[in-house]
Amino acid sequence: MQLLSVIRIISILMIVLIIFMIFPAGIALFYGEYNVAIAFLKTIIVIGVISVFFLKMLPGKEKQNLRVKDGFLFVTLSWIVASLIGAFPFYLSGEINSFTDAFFETASGFTTTGASILSEIETMSKSALFWRALTHWLGGMGIVVLTVAILPILGIGGLQLVKAEAPGPTVDKLSPRIAETAKILWMIYVGLTLAQTALLMFGGLSFFDAITHAFATMATGGFSTKNASVMGFQSAYVEIVITIFMFLAGINFAIHFRFLTGKFRFVFKDSELRAYVVIFVVTSLLIASNLYKNYYPTIYESLRHAFFQAATIITTTGFASADYEKWPYFSQVVLFILMFVGGCTGSTGGGVKVLRVITLLKQGLNEMKYLLHPRGVFILKISGNTIKKDIVYAISGFFFLYIFTILTVTLIVSFSGHDIITSLTTALATVGNIGPGFGKVGPTENYAFYSDFIKWVLSFAMIAGRLEIYTFLVIFFPYFWKR
């Protein structure tokens, strides 16, 4: 294992982070929020000195490719280090009084979970709120992918990093060079963010509210500048725009690329995209039909809120346009089921991912066919491509570890004295990077009531979920550290 190389690349990541901190520091100076500006400047200076020290002490070789183990270690440490560094401005400025809470909020931001310990969001400084939203945006596409785009300049190969971080079972290279792939993904990401910002401003939002909500939407994070989340705007137009972009953010970014380059046959052939659309539309219509007259008097209101909440849960964004805990039980159960689905692979969404769900479903159907025809040969295909057994085994293993992690977190939370609904949905919402759950962590509540110990557990649960379990847990496997 090339531990010194991993430390060196983390130093580069730290420099990338503090470069982005310049933006909220500038906003703090512009609005006269000098205590927050000083907190950002202190963090920038200290982390900058440490980073430069490591880079000088650990010079890179002419050409160096990371091994698989190095990629796993770097990616896991990068999310932890990013959360630690990102927490300092909140803590040093006094915007968040406890470092535990600051780390929780920052980890929730970078992992695009959207779980918050803040009760009075609207009283926070604009620069702190901007940094909070920016952590979403950076974590959404993957700060590792951003770093990968500049690694070739430094003579370090980056494919192993993307393999470890990529939100799905495979990495779809859009270009022969992984750095070019990262740049393409970021260009699409930035383009969609700017488009949503413009549309939200057209709907009456200020530039600040528009861009922070665009950051949170495209990252499928859910941090809002309002205490009441999107409900605070009281605007059907804003809700519709955010619903559309949440849906787009939940689609594999490789699909966006194919669509923009005119490869429509590839887009319509994609099994995961078709399943994603069907699941989203069907569940939204089921919820709307249940809400109509049972909760909302008009079909329009029922459809609007049903599509919004279905989008926010399936993409694991975590915005709220209504208090869904007051909805009929059927609608709540549908949303609960969506918590187990998630967005598409290669999207910024969390959860199990649609591709894994349909793969396991098809494999389950094949197993029933084998029971009826033991000597039959049944091939599992996705988008016209045959899925090898080793991929099915990997997905099955992931699903088991995913559920096992959720159950473990549920046990830990419940041991501290919380009810089963709160404990289970807390685990689901953090491991699945969803944000709000049910019970004490519902759409109008937050995570502030948990003890420091539980907050640390949930913080690492969010990181484990963002890195899709395997990447995080593998470094605790004794064999990982053997030569």
Summary of the structure (lengths in Angstrom):
residues: 483
radius of gyration: 21.9
end to end distance: 7.5
largest distance: 74.9
contacts: 1753
relative contact order: 0.10
helix: 69%
strand: 2%
